[in-house]
Amino acid sequence: MRIYRKEYGSKLEKVICNCCGKELKVENGILREGCFMGDQTFGYFSEKDGDRYRFDLCEACFDGLLAKFRQPAEVTQERELL
């Protein structure tokens, strides 16, 4: 869950893991800790048609979720271009 401070032009103030409730480290409006942000709007062929879900998971909760998968997630390495 992301909390923004409106009086400062929507500056990020807090990020809280929706699973365990841990408050993640935010400095000067910048998230300084690993975090998974989920954002999904379901479509026509779902019973959740039109519902949008947004949530944040700390790395520990994300790892716990991945551990429950029957098929492992695809993992690739992303590198910054110089």
C-alpha positions, 0 to 999 in steps of 0.5 A, a space after each residue: 500500500 502506497 501513501 502519498 503526501 498530497 501537499 508536496 505534489 504527491 510525494 511518496 511518504 510510506 510503503 506498507 506491505 499488504 501481506 505482513 504490514 511491514 513499513 518499507 524504507 522511504 527516503 525523500 520520496 524514494 523507496 529504498 528497499 526491494 518491493 513487488 508492486 502488483 497492479 491488475 485490472 481484470 477483464 471480461 472473462 473474469 468474475 472480477 470484471 472491471 475490478 482493479 487490484 493494487 498492492 505491495 509486497 516486501 521481499 520476504 512476502 514475495 519470496 513466500 508467495 513464489 515458494 507456493 508456486 507449482 511452476 516456478 516463475 521465470 527469472 531473468 537478469 536485467 542490467 542497466 545500459 551505460 
